[in-house]
Amino acid sequence: MKEVFDISEQDAFSKIYRFLDPEYSYRIARQMEQFRTNEVLGYRTAGSRAEYLTGEMICREMREIGLDVSKDAFTLDGWDFRRARLYFRDGDGREQCAELGSYQTDFHTDGKRLYRLICAGRGTADEISRLDVRGKLVLVEIDQRGEWWINYPAYQAHLHGAAAVIAVQRDGYGQIHPDSLNAQNISGPADAPAFSLSLTDARRMGILSFGKEIDVLFDAESSIIPKAVSYNITGRLEGEEKDSLLLMSAHYDSYFEGFQDDNTAVAMMLCIARAIVKSGYRPRKTMIFCAMAAEEWGVINSRYDWSTGAYNEVFGLHPEWQGMAVLDINLELPAHAHGRSHAVRSVWEYQPFLNRILEQISPKNTVYPEKAHVVSPILTWSDDFSLAIAGIPSLVNDFAEGPFMETHYHSQFDCGDSYDEDVYFYHHQLYARILLEYDRITAAPLDFSVRVRALRNSAGDTPEADILRAAADRAIPLAERLAGLVRELNCSGRTPPSVPGRCSLNRTLLTIFRFCEDCFVRLTWEDSPIFPHEYAQTNLKLLTDAVERLERQDIPGAISVLSKIDNNAYACSFEREVFDYFTDYAVNQPASRLMWGAGRLMGHVDLFCVLRSLREAQSSGRTDLSGELDVLRQYLEEQSILLASSLRQEAADLDSLTQLLSSALRYFEKNADGNPQP
């Protein structure tokens, strides 16, 4: 018996395979580039006319394929970026024009306007406070991967009266070429404007010396539009089971041309839908192909301002999908290899089933020399996180770890030059195969023991951790038994349960999955998913290390360690007002504006004063560190209490999970062979 359907032996898949056409996908991806808010650079931004017209194109294509199409409207904050140009004289006195990228902020010059442009180094508080930046354009060199996001220097300069910040990517992003521009979600207020300038143009201006000033003409139009409207476009292919859903998603908003991110993903999704329809395949489950709007940004002044369309789709527009959708395959940047091995990034529970699929569809050595593998957990970088926390198990073709992120990502070099047809075709085959495998099986192959083991293994050495491990040890055998029954049903080859029976079984499994997402997924201050106890556990290790360093007068080492706690890395570089602003807005906002991040931070350790005091001690030679040590020891006590309570809560949640698993086992054994019983 095999749980994974040997689709290579079946006529159905061979027909679908013949209709997978990467040339069709490439053509659609390039056609999407015609719609742009900025005629020179591109951009299809949230709530803009360009995004709307792209959605209309996708609607037409879905209808032509034969899907039942819907436009799901939702309210968001929109952005319309028309232009940003700097006019200046180079070192030879020649007039030049620099094309700039932009971030989601509001700025209008109403034509060319004279400004002073001043270089403020990296844009820190110390640097900006030494300059008169009032009414000026402030040039900063930043590294958004290794240091700080654009919102920090932008808001710091704003507080000192700057007209706008213009950022050059010193490192981190856009490293493919010195001509690179950058765009990111701003995660900040609309009235702290920010733009992106290439290193090439900054050098031509001769402005890359701290305090250097020149006259420039600036012509910019970037508009933030509160309460705008965007549309998620869905194409439905009805299956035998109308209440059992399979989703495939990709986002159609973009920065610049957005060829990889995410034109090729939308096009690949359409190609897979087209191949299924053309083949005549009749799905068992209802398939919904979702072109999501506003993935890149859609909420003013929120830390969690991306994945807006997907969040609205599953929490606002279609909450009924929760408990019905057994899978979302989210697609991102699929026409490029992001490593020597392809990674399918999945929720914990689908690891075993996906591994068995990957054993049967292996890439060529010329495509992925080290084949393919599954990694977990889902990250916050893309829409699959919003789907997962809604209780819809999700996966994505992983893209976050490859060099593309540092070179081409979110720059004008994300264009057709990065296209790899062989990689693209393999991804067509793989993700079509995964979709069909999930369509053929009766029950969602969720193995809850994988997550519980990961939770168990992450706990440290405390009495409360022992309680958690004991609770995990009670849950794991039941999770394994349930996974075994699911696999047996999917492998059996016997007549499947009735449609109501299948849907009811899956609803039971998905209820448990949603419980796990609610209880066991939290976020760091860098937006990385963690288990709840890991927050305090990590902070305790760092605080203990810092105390030990201070006790032996290692102030630089202590500062380095303390800067790794929460968002305290910014305490040494920005003013208290900036630090507090970007701390408070992550927690003290309505859940509707925090979206997928609401309630997932475990706390905050405010070390601003301690770090400033340690810097003073380091510069003055002060050796009495008793005050700082007292504060850190108080935080150690607080984090110890939080760790203990987090572990106890997780243990209690594991006991609740054990009860859910027990109920599911009883229900499964009673109903797996037929209609649900009363």
C-alpha positions as CSV (number, residue, x, y, z in Angstrom):
1,M,0.0,0.0,0.0
2,K,1.2,3.5,-0.8
3,E,-0.2,6.7,0.7
4,V,1.3,8.8,-2.1
5,F,-0.7,8.3,-5.3
6,D,1.6,6.9,-8.0
7,I,0.4,9.4,-10.5
8,S,3.0,8.7,-13.1
9,E,1.1,5.4,-13.8
10,Q,-2.2,7.2,-14.3
11,D,-3.6,8.7,-17.5
12,A,-5.0,11.6,-15.6
13,F,-1.7,13.1,-14.6
14,S,0.0,12.3,-17.9
15,K,-2.6,14.5,-19.6
16,I,-2.2,17.3,-17.1
17,Y,1.6,17.0,-17.4
18,R,1.3,17.5,-21.2
19,F,-0.5,20.8,-20.7
20,L,2.0,22.3,-18.2
21,D,3.5,24.9,-20.5
22,P,6.2,27.2,-19.0
23,E,6.1,29.3,-22.2
24,Y,2.5,30.2,-21.5
25,S,3.5,31.1,-18.0
26,Y,6.4,33.2,-19.1
27,R,4.1,35.1,-21.5
28,I,1.6,35.8,-18.8
29,A,4.3,37.0,-16.4
30,R,5.6,39.4,-18.9
31,Q,2.1,40.7,-19.8
32,M,1.6,41.6,-16.1
33,E,4.5,44.1,-16.4
34,Q,2.4,46.4,-18.6
35,F,0.4,47.8,-15.7
36,R,2.4,50.2,-13.6
37,T,2.0,53.3,-11.4
38,N,5.5,54.5,-12.3
39,E,6.0,54.6,-16.0
40,V,9.8,54.2,-15.8
41,L,10.2,51.8,-12.9
42,G,7.0,49.8,-12.7
43,Y,5.3,49.2,-9.3
44,R,1.8,47.7,-9.0
45,T,0.9,49.0,-5.5
46,A,-1.9,48.3,-3.1
47,G,-5.2,49.9,-4.2
48,S,-3.6,51.5,-7.2
49,R,-5.0,51.7,-10.7
50,A,-2.2,49.5,-11.9
51,E,-3.1,46.8,-9.4
52,Y,-6.7,47.0,-10.4
53,L,-5.9,46.6,-14.1
54,T,-3.7,43.6,-13.4
55,G,-6.5,42.0,-11.4
56,E,-8.8,42.5,-14.4
57,M,-6.3,40.8,-16.6
58,I,-6.1,37.9,-14.2
59,C,-9.9,37.7,-14.1
60,R,-10.1,37.5,-17.9
61,E,-7.4,34.8,-18.0
62,M,-9.2,32.8,-15.3
63,R,-12.5,33.0,-17.2
64,E,-10.8,31.9,-20.4
65,I,-9.3,28.9,-18.6
66,G,-12.8,28.0,-17.5
67,L,-12.8,28.8,-13.8
68,D,-15.7,30.3,-11.8
69,V,-14.2,33.8,-11.1
70,S,-14.9,36.1,-8.1
71,K,-13.5,39.5,-7.2
72,D,-13.3,39.8,-3.4
73,A,-13.2,43.4,-2.5
74,F,-11.7,44.6,0.8
75,T,-10.6,47.9,2.4
76,L,-7.0,48.8,3.0
77,D,-4.6,51.6,2.9
78,G,-3.5,52.2,-0.7
79,W,-0.3,53.7,-2.2
80,D,0.2,55.3,-5.6
81,F,3.8,56.1,-6.5
82,R,4.0,58.1,-9.7
83,R,7.6,59.4,-9.8
84,A,10.6,60.5,-7.8
85,R,13.5,62.3,-9.7
86,L,16.5,64.2,-8.5
87,Y,18.1,66.8,-10.8
88,F,21.7,67.7,-10.0
89,R,25.0,68.7,-11.4
90,D,27.8,66.1,-11.4
91,G,31.5,66.7,-10.7
92,D,32.0,68.0,-14.2
93,G,29.1,70.5,-13.9
94,R,26.8,68.5,-16.2
95,E,23.1,68.4,-15.5
96,Q,21.9,64.9,-14.5
97,C,18.7,63.2,-13.5
98,A,18.4,60.3,-11.1
99,E,15.4,58.1,-11.0
100,L,14.5,57.1,-7.4
101,G,12.5,54.3,-5.9
102,S,10.1,54.9,-3.1
103,Y,8.6,53.5,0.1
104,Q,5.0,53.8,1.2
105,T,4.9,57.4,2.4
106,D,3.2,60.6,1.4
107,F,5.2,63.2,-0.4
108,H,4.4,65.7,-3.1
109,T,6.6,68.5,-4.6
110,D,4.0,69.6,-7.2
111,G,6.7,69.7,-9.8
112,K,10.4,70.4,-9.5
113,R,11.4,72.0,-6.1
114,L,14.7,73.2,-4.8
115,Y,16.1,71.4,-1.8
116,R,19.4,71.0,0.0
117,L,20.6,67.4,0.1
118,I,22.8,66.6,3.1
119,C,24.6,63.3,3.9
120,A,23.9,62.0,7.4
121,G,26.0,58.8,7.3
122,R,23.9,55.9,8.5
123,G,21.1,58.1,9.7
124,T,21.6,57.4,13.5
125,A,20.5,59.8,16.2
126,D,24.1,60.8,16.9
127,E,24.8,61.6,13.3
128,I,21.5,63.5,12.6
129,S,21.8,65.5,15.9
130,R,25.1,66.9,14.7
131,L,23.5,68.3,11.5
132,D,20.9,70.9,10.7
133,V,18.5,68.8,8.6
134,R,15.4,71.0,8.9
135,G,13.6,71.1,5.5
136,K,16.3,69.2,3.8
137,L,16.6,65.9,2.0
138,V,18.7,63.6,4.2
139,L,20.9,61.0,2.5
140,V,21.6,57.9,4.5
141,E,23.5,54.7,3.8
142,I,21.7,51.7,5.2
143,D,21.9,47.9,5.5
144,Q,18.4,46.6,6.0
145,R,19.4,43.0,6.5
146,G,22.3,43.5,8.9
147,E,21.4,46.7,10.8
148,W,17.9,48.4,10.6
149,W,14.9,48.9,8.5
150,I,14.3,52.1,6.5
151,N,11.6,53.3,9.0
152,Y,14.2,54.0,11.8
153,P,16.4,56.6,10.0
154,A,13.3,57.9,8.3
155,Y,11.5,58.6,11.5
156,Q,14.6,59.8,13.2
157,A,15.2,62.4,10.5
158,H,11.5,63.3,10.5
159,L,11.6,64.2,14.3
160,H,14.4,66.7,13.4
161,G,12.4,68.4,10.7
162,A,13.8,66.7,7.6
163,A,11.7,66.9,4.4
164,A,12.5,63.3,3.5
165,V,15.1,60.6,3.8
166,I,16.9,59.2,0.7
167,A,18.5,55.9,1.3
168,V,21.4,54.2,-0.5
169,Q,21.8,50.5,0.0
170,R,25.2,50.2,1.5
171,D,24.7,46.4,2.0
172,G,21.9,43.9,2.5
173,Y,19.7,44.4,-0.5
174,G,20.3,45.3,-4.1
175,Q,23.8,44.1,-4.2
176,I,23.7,42.8,-7.8
177,H,24.8,46.2,-9.2
178,P,25.5,49.8,-7.9
179,D,22.6,51.0,-10.0
180,S,20.2,49.1,-7.8
181,L,17.2,50.8,-6.2
182,N,15.2,49.3,-3.3
183,A,11.7,49.0,-2.1
184,Q,10.3,47.5,1.1
185,N,7.3,47.7,3.3
186,I,7.9,50.9,5.3
187,S,6.4,49.7,8.6
188,G,6.2,53.3,9.7
189,P,4.1,56.5,9.5
190,A,3.1,58.0,6.2
191,D,4.4,61.4,7.1
192,A,8.1,60.3,7.5
193,P,8.9,60.2,3.7
194,A,11.6,57.9,2.4
195,F,13.0,57.2,-1.1
196,S,15.7,55.0,-2.6
197,L,18.7,56.2,-4.6
198,S,21.3,54.1,-6.3
199,L,24.9,54.0,-5.2
200,T,25.9,55.0,-8.8
201,D,23.9,58.2,-8.6
202,A,25.1,59.0,-5.1
203,R,28.6,58.8,-6.3
204,R,27.9,61.0,-9.3
205,M,26.6,63.6,-6.9
206,G,29.7,63.4,-4.8
207,I,27.5,63.4,-1.7
208,L,28.8,60.4,0.2
209,S,30.8,62.3,2.8
210,F,29.3,63.0,6.2
211,G,27.9,66.5,6.4
212,K,28.3,67.2,2.6
213,E,25.5,69.3,1.2
214,I,24.5,70.1,-2.4
215,D,21.5,71.8,-4.1
216,V,19.2,69.6,-6.0
217,L,15.8,69.8,-7.7
218,F,13.4,67.1,-6.5
219,D,10.2,66.1,-8.3
220,A,8.2,63.5,-6.5
221,E,4.6,62.2,-6.3
222,S,3.9,59.5,-3.7
223,S,0.4,59.3,-2.4
224,I,-0.9,57.3,0.6
225,I,-4.7,56.6,0.2
226,P,-6.5,55.6,3.4
227,K,-9.6,53.4,3.0
228,A,-8.8,52.4,-0.6
229,V,-10.1,49.2,-2.1
230,S,-8.2,46.2,-3.5
231,Y,-9.5,42.9,-4.9
232,N,-8.4,39.3,-4.3
233,I,-9.2,37.4,-7.5
234,T,-10.3,33.8,-7.1
235,G,-10.9,31.1,-9.7
236,R,-12.9,28.1,-8.5
237,L,-12.8,24.6,-10.0
238,E,-15.7,22.8,-8.5
239,G,-15.0,19.3,-7.2
240,E,-17.2,16.4,-5.9
241,E,-16.6,17.8,-2.4
242,K,-17.9,21.4,-2.4
243,D,-17.0,21.8,1.3
244,S,-13.5,20.4,1.0
245,L,-11.1,22.9,-0.5
246,L,-7.6,23.0,-1.9
247,L,-6.1,26.5,-2.3
248,M,-3.3,27.7,-4.5
249,S,-2.2,31.3,-4.0
250,A,0.2,33.9,-5.4
251,H,0.2,37.7,-5.1
252,Y,-0.1,40.1,-8.0
253,D,1.0,43.4,-6.5
254,S,4.7,44.2,-7.0
255,Y,7.6,46.5,-6.7
256,F,9.3,47.5,-9.9
257,E,8.5,44.9,-12.7
258,G,8.1,42.2,-10.1
259,F,9.1,39.4,-12.6
260,Q,10.0,36.8,-10.0
261,D,8.1,38.5,-7.2
262,D,5.5,37.6,-8.0
263,N,4.5,37.6,-11.7
264,T,6.0,34.2,-12.4
265,A,4.1,32.8,-9.4
266,V,0.7,34.1,-10.6
267,A,1.5,32.9,-14.1
268,M,2.5,29.4,-12.8
269,M,-0.7,29.1,-10.8
270,L,-2.8,30.0,-13.8
271,C,-0.8,27.5,-15.9
272,I,-1.5,24.7,-13.4
273,A,-5.2,25.5,-13.3
274,R,-5.3,25.7,-17.1
275,A,-3.5,22.3,-17.4
276,I,-6.0,20.7,-15.1
277,V,-9.0,22.0,-17.0
278,K,-7.6,21.2,-20.4
279,S,-6.8,17.6,-19.4
280,G,-10.5,17.0,-18.4
281,Y,-9.5,16.0,-14.9
282,R,-12.4,16.2,-12.5
283,P,-11.1,17.0,-9.0
284,R,-12.5,15.3,-5.9
285,K,-12.0,18.4,-3.8
286,T,-12.9,21.9,-4.9
287,M,-9.8,23.8,-6.0
288,I,-9.6,27.6,-5.6
289,F,-6.8,29.5,-7.3
290,C,-6.2,32.8,-5.4
291,A,-4.4,35.8,-6.9
292,M,-3.9,37.9,-3.7
293,A,-3.6,41.7,-3.7
294,A,-1.5,43.8,-1.4
295,E,1.0,41.2,-0.2
296,E,3.9,43.7,-0.2
297,W,2.1,46.4,1.9
298,G,-1.4,47.5,2.8
299,V,-1.6,49.1,6.3
300,I,-0.3,52.5,7.3
301,N,2.0,52.6,10.3
302,S,1.9,49.0,11.4
303,R,4.8,46.7,12.1
304,Y,2.8,43.9,10.4
305,D,1.9,45.9,7.3
306,W,2.3,43.1,4.6
307,S,0.3,40.1,3.6
308,T,-2.8,42.4,3.8
309,G,-4.8,40.7,1.0
310,A,-4.3,37.2,2.2
311,Y,-5.1,38.1,5.8
312,N,-8.3,39.8,4.7
313,E,-9.3,36.9,2.5
314,V,-9.2,34.2,5.2
315,F,-10.1,36.2,8.3
316,G,-12.6,38.7,6.8
317,L,-13.9,37.7,3.4
318,H,-13.9,33.9,3.6
319,P,-13.7,32.8,7.2
320,E,-15.8,29.8,6.2
321,W,-12.7,28.4,4.5
322,Q,-11.3,27.7,8.0
323,G,-12.2,24.1,8.6
324,M,-12.8,23.4,4.9
325,A,-9.4,24.1,3.2
326,V,-7.0,21.2,3.8
327,L,-4.1,22.9,2.0
328,D,-2.8,26.2,0.6
329,I,0.1,26.0,-1.8
330,N,1.5,29.5,-1.9
331,L,3.9,30.4,-4.7
332,E,6.8,32.9,-4.6
333,L,9.6,33.7,-7.0
334,P,9.4,30.3,-8.7
335,A,11.4,30.9,-11.9
336,H,14.8,30.9,-10.2
337,A,16.8,28.4,-8.1
338,H,17.3,29.7,-4.6
339,G,20.0,27.2,-3.7
340,R,21.5,23.9,-4.7
341,S,18.6,22.1,-3.1
342,H,14.9,23.1,-3.5
343,A,13.2,23.6,-0.2
344,V,9.5,23.2,0.3
345,R,8.7,25.2,3.4
346,S,5.7,23.7,5.2
347,V,3.7,23.6,8.4
348,W,5.2,21.0,10.7
349,E,2.3,18.6,10.3
350,Y,2.8,18.1,6.5
351,Q,6.5,17.2,6.6
352,P,6.1,13.4,6.5
353,F,3.6,13.4,3.6
354,L,5.6,15.9,1.6
355,N,8.8,14.0,2.1
356,R,7.1,11.0,0.6
357,I,6.0,13.0,-2.4
358,L,9.6,14.4,-2.9
359,E,10.9,10.9,-3.0
360,Q,8.8,10.3,-6.2
361,I,9.5,13.5,-8.2
362,S,13.1,14.3,-8.1
363,P,14.7,17.3,-9.9
364,K,17.4,16.9,-12.5
365,N,20.9,17.4,-11.3
366,T,21.2,20.4,-13.6
367,V,18.2,22.0,-11.9
368,Y,18.9,21.1,-8.2
369,P,22.1,19.1,-7.7
370,E,21.2,18.4,-4.1
371,K,17.6,17.5,-4.9
372,A,14.7,18.7,-2.7
373,H,13.7,18.7,1.0
374,V,11.1,19.9,3.4
375,V,11.7,22.6,6.1
376,S,9.6,24.0,8.9
377,P,8.1,26.1,10.3
378,I,6.3,28.5,8.0
379,L,7.8,32.0,8.1
380,T,6.2,35.4,8.1
381,W,7.7,36.6,4.9
382,S,4.8,35.5,2.7
383,D,1.1,34.9,2.6
384,D,1.3,31.3,3.7
385,F,1.8,32.5,7.3
386,S,-1.6,34.3,7.3
387,L,-3.2,31.2,5.8
388,A,-1.6,28.9,8.4
389,I,-2.7,30.9,11.5
390,A,-6.2,30.9,10.1
391,G,-6.1,27.1,10.4
392,I,-5.4,26.4,6.7
393,P,-2.2,24.2,6.6
394,S,0.1,25.8,4.1
395,L,3.4,25.5,2.3
396,V,5.5,27.6,0.0
397,N,8.4,27.1,-2.4
398,D,11.1,28.5,-0.1
399,F,12.9,31.6,-1.3
400,A,14.1,33.4,1.8
401,E,17.5,31.8,2.2
402,G,19.1,32.1,-1.3
403,P,21.4,34.8,-2.6
404,F,18.6,36.3,-4.8
405,M,17.4,38.1,-1.6
406,E,20.6,40.1,-1.3
407,T,21.1,40.7,-5.0
408,H,17.9,41.1,-7.1
409,Y,15.0,41.1,-4.6
410,H,12.8,44.2,-4.5
411,S,15.0,46.0,-7.0
412,Q,14.6,46.9,-10.6
413,F,16.9,44.0,-11.4
414,D,14.0,41.6,-10.6
415,C,13.3,41.3,-14.3
416,G,13.4,38.7,-17.0
417,D,17.2,38.4,-16.8
418,S,16.8,36.1,-13.8
419,Y,14.6,33.6,-15.6
420,D,15.5,29.9,-15.6
421,E,13.1,27.8,-17.6
422,D,14.3,24.4,-16.4
423,V,13.8,25.4,-12.7
424,Y,10.5,27.0,-13.6
425,F,9.2,23.8,-15.3
426,Y,10.3,21.6,-12.4
427,H,8.3,23.9,-10.1
428,H,5.3,23.5,-12.4
429,Q,5.6,19.8,-12.2
430,L,6.3,19.6,-8.5
431,Y,3.5,21.9,-7.2
432,A,0.9,20.5,-9.7
433,R,1.9,17.1,-8.4
434,I,1.5,18.1,-4.7
435,L,-1.9,19.7,-5.5
436,L,-3.1,16.5,-7.1
437,E,-1.7,14.2,-4.4
438,Y,-3.8,16.2,-1.8
439,D,-6.8,15.9,-4.1
440,R,-6.6,12.1,-4.3
441,I,-6.4,11.4,-0.6
442,T,-9.4,11.1,1.7
443,A,-8.1,12.6,4.9
444,A,-5.7,15.5,5.4
445,P,-2.3,13.8,6.2
446,L,-1.6,16.0,9.3
447,D,0.9,14.4,11.7
448,F,0.7,16.4,14.9
449,S,3.6,14.5,16.5
450,V,6.1,16.5,14.3
451,R,5.2,19.8,15.9
452,V,4.9,18.3,19.4
453,R,8.4,16.8,19.1
454,A,9.8,20.1,18.0
455,L,8.2,21.8,20.9
456,R,9.4,19.2,23.3
457,N,13.0,19.4,22.0
458,S,13.1,23.1,22.2
459,A,12.5,23.2,26.0
460,G,15.5,23.7,28.3
461,D,16.3,22.3,31.7
462,T,13.8,23.5,34.3
463,P,11.2,21.8,36.4
464,E,8.5,23.4,34.3
465,A,10.2,22.1,31.1
466,D,10.0,18.6,32.6
467,I,6.3,19.1,33.0
468,L,6.0,20.2,29.4
469,R,8.0,17.1,28.2
470,A,5.7,14.8,30.2
471,A,2.7,16.4,28.6
472,A,4.3,16.1,25.2
473,D,5.0,12.4,25.9
474,R,1.3,11.9,26.5
475,A,0.3,13.6,23.3
476,I,2.9,12.1,20.9
477,P,1.7,8.5,20.9
478,L,-1.9,9.6,20.3
479,A,-0.7,11.9,17.5
480,E,1.3,9.1,15.9
481,R,-1.7,6.7,16.2
482,L,-4.0,9.3,14.5
483,A,-1.5,9.9,11.8
484,G,-1.2,6.1,11.3
485,L,-5.0,5.8,10.9
486,V,-5.1,8.7,8.4
487,R,-2.3,7.1,6.4
488,E,-4.0,3.7,6.5
489,L,-7.2,5.2,5.2
490,N,-5.4,7.1,2.5
491,C,-3.4,4.0,1.5
492,S,-6.2,1.4,1.8
493,G,-7.7,1.6,-1.7
494,R,-11.1,0.8,-0.2
495,T,-14.1,2.8,-1.1
496,P,-13.7,6.2,0.5
497,P,-16.2,7.4,3.0
498,S,-19.2,9.4,1.7
499,V,-18.6,13.1,0.9
500,P,-20.2,14.3,4.2
501,G,-18.0,11.8,6.1
502,R,-14.8,12.9,4.4
503,C,-15.5,16.6,5.0
504,S,-16.4,15.9,8.6
505,L,-13.2,13.9,9.2
506,N,-11.1,16.7,7.7
507,R,-12.9,19.3,9.7
508,T,-12.0,17.4,12.9
509,L,-8.3,17.3,11.8
510,L,-8.3,21.0,10.9
511,T,-9.8,22.0,14.2
512,I,-6.8,20.4,15.9
513,F,-4.4,22.1,13.5
514,R,-6.0,25.5,14.3
515,F,-5.7,24.8,18.0
516,C,-1.9,24.2,17.5
517,E,-1.5,27.4,15.6
518,D,-3.3,29.4,18.2
519,C,-1.4,27.9,21.2
520,F,2.1,27.3,19.9
521,V,2.9,30.0,17.4
522,R,4.4,33.3,18.7
523,L,6.8,35.8,17.1
524,T,10.1,37.4,18.0
525,W,10.7,41.1,17.6
526,E,12.3,40.2,14.3
527,D,9.1,38.5,13.2
528,S,10.5,34.9,13.4
529,P,8.0,32.2,14.5
530,I,8.9,30.6,17.9
531,F,7.2,28.4,20.5
532,P,5.9,30.6,23.3
533,H,8.5,29.6,25.9
534,E,11.4,30.3,23.5
535,Y,10.9,34.0,24.0
536,A,11.8,34.1,27.7
537,Q,14.1,31.1,27.4
538,T,16.3,33.0,24.9
539,N,16.1,36.3,26.9
540,L,17.2,34.5,30.0
541,K,20.3,33.1,28.3
542,L,21.3,36.5,27.0
543,L,20.6,38.3,30.3
544,T,22.6,35.7,32.2
545,D,25.5,36.1,29.7
546,A,25.4,39.9,30.0
547,V,25.4,39.8,33.8
548,E,28.4,37.5,33.8
549,R,30.2,39.8,31.4
550,L,29.5,42.9,33.5
551,E,30.7,41.1,36.6
552,R,34.1,40.8,35.0
553,Q,34.0,44.4,33.5
554,D,33.4,43.3,29.9
555,I,31.2,46.2,29.0
556,P,31.5,45.9,25.1
557,G,30.6,42.3,25.3
558,A,27.6,43.0,27.5
559,I,26.4,45.7,25.2
560,S,26.7,43.3,22.3
561,V,24.7,40.6,24.1
562,L,22.0,42.9,25.4
563,S,21.5,44.3,21.9
564,K,20.2,40.9,20.8
565,I,17.3,41.0,23.2
566,D,14.0,42.1,21.6
567,N,14.4,45.3,19.7
568,N,17.2,46.7,21.9
569,A,19.7,46.8,19.0
570,Y,18.1,50.1,18.1
571,A,18.6,51.6,21.5
572,C,22.2,52.4,20.8
573,S,21.6,54.1,17.5
574,F,18.3,56.0,17.8
575,E,16.6,58.4,20.2
576,R,14.3,57.3,23.0
577,E,11.3,58.7,21.1
578,V,12.1,56.6,18.0
579,F,12.7,53.5,20.1
580,D,9.4,54.0,22.0
581,Y,7.4,54.7,18.9
582,F,8.4,51.5,17.1
583,T,7.9,49.5,20.3
584,D,4.5,50.9,21.2
585,Y,3.0,50.6,17.7
586,A,3.7,46.8,17.6
587,V,1.4,46.2,20.6
588,N,-0.8,49.2,21.2
589,Q,-3.0,49.1,18.1
590,P,-6.3,47.5,17.2
591,A,-5.9,43.9,16.0
592,S,-7.3,44.9,12.7
593,R,-4.1,46.9,12.1
594,L,-1.7,44.4,13.5
595,M,-3.4,41.6,11.5
596,W,-1.4,38.4,11.6
597,G,1.0,39.8,14.2
598,A,-1.8,40.6,16.8
599,G,-1.2,39.0,20.1
600,R,1.9,37.1,19.1
601,L,4.6,39.0,20.9
602,M,5.3,37.6,24.3
603,G,6.5,40.8,26.0
604,H,9.2,43.4,25.9
605,V,12.4,43.9,27.8
606,D,13.2,47.6,27.7
607,L,17.0,48.0,27.9
608,F,17.3,51.5,26.4
609,C,18.5,53.2,29.6
610,V,20.7,50.3,30.6
611,L,22.4,50.3,27.2
612,R,22.8,54.1,27.2
613,S,24.3,53.9,30.7
614,L,26.7,51.2,29.7
615,R,27.9,53.3,26.8
616,E,28.5,56.2,29.2
617,A,30.5,53.9,31.5
618,Q,32.5,52.6,28.6
619,S,33.5,56.1,27.5
620,S,34.1,57.5,30.9
621,G,35.9,54.5,32.4
622,R,33.4,54.1,35.2
623,T,33.8,50.7,36.9
624,D,30.9,50.8,39.3
625,L,28.2,48.9,37.4
626,S,26.0,48.0,40.3
627,G,23.1,50.0,39.0
628,E,23.0,48.3,35.7
629,L,23.5,44.9,37.3
630,D,20.5,45.5,39.6
631,V,18.3,46.3,36.6
632,L,19.4,43.2,34.7
633,R,18.9,41.0,37.7
634,Q,15.4,42.3,38.0
635,Y,14.8,41.4,34.4
636,L,16.3,38.0,35.0
637,E,13.7,37.4,37.7
638,E,10.9,38.6,35.5
639,Q,11.9,36.5,32.6
640,S,12.3,33.4,34.8
641,I,8.7,33.9,36.0
642,L,7.6,34.4,32.4
643,L,9.4,31.2,31.3
644,A,7.9,29.1,34.0
645,S,4.4,30.4,33.2
646,S,4.9,29.9,29.5
647,L,6.0,26.3,30.0
648,R,3.1,25.6,32.3
649,Q,0.6,27.1,29.8
650,E,2.2,25.0,27.0
651,A,1.9,21.9,29.1
652,A,-1.8,22.7,29.8
653,D,-2.3,23.3,26.1
654,L,-0.6,20.0,25.3
655,D,-3.0,18.3,27.7
656,S,-5.9,19.9,25.8
657,L,-4.3,18.7,22.6
658,T,-4.2,15.2,24.0
659,Q,-7.9,15.4,24.7
660,L,-8.6,16.7,21.2
661,L,-6.5,13.8,19.8
662,S,-8.3,11.3,21.9
663,S,-11.7,12.6,20.7
664,A,-10.4,12.6,17.1
665,L,-9.3,9.0,17.4
666,R,-12.7,7.9,18.7
667,Y,-14.4,9.9,16.0
668,F,-12.1,8.6,13.3
669,E,-12.4,4.9,14.3
670,K,-16.2,5.3,14.4
671,N,-16.6,7.2,11.1
672,A,-13.7,6.6,8.8
673,D,-15.5,3.9,6.9
674,G,-18.8,5.7,6.3
675,N,-21.1,8.5,7.1
676,P,-20.6,10.4,10.4
677,Q,-22.5,8.9,13.2
678,P,-24.4,10.8,15.9
